[in-house]
Amino acid sequence: MDAATEQSVVLWPLLLFTAATLGLIVVMIGLSSMLGGRHQSRLGDQPYESGIKPTGSARMRFSAKFYLVAIIFVLFDLEVVFIFAWAIAAPDLGWPGYFAFLFFLGVLTLGLIYEWRIGALDWAPKAPRQYRLDAIESNQLRNARK
């Protein structure tokens, strides 16, 4: 078989899949516009929140701590996937694989301790009283060293 024939054999399934996908999209959008409702009313244009009247703005601001904790969760969640993969391959890996796994868990533990120490997992800010207590303790430690 020459190169042009081989290339066309490889491209046909991709082109057929692309055409079918685009056709399905056009059919779904066309049917929804033809069969969808066309009435507008004051009540119909309001969002429905499980029977509760919406209050306030939909543009709420979230603390950056929320996103930080979410990113940390995703990070540790992905690392659990690696632990499952190791558990499946553990019999074939032997002792070197076990020690590599222990090293991996050690790095994870150090990362978690670091995040805990810097306060990345604290949801609420410290109260002003806590700041004063921390300042008093640090001054006492400095004075004790002198």
Secondary structure, DSSP 8 states (H G I E B T S, - for coil): --HHHHHHHHHHHHHHHHHHHHHHHHHHHHHHHHHS-----TTTTS--BTTB---S-S-----HHHHHHHHHHHHHHHHHHHHHHHHHHHHHHHHHHHHHHHHHHHHHHHHHHHHHHTTTT--S---HHHHHHHHHHHHHHHHHH-
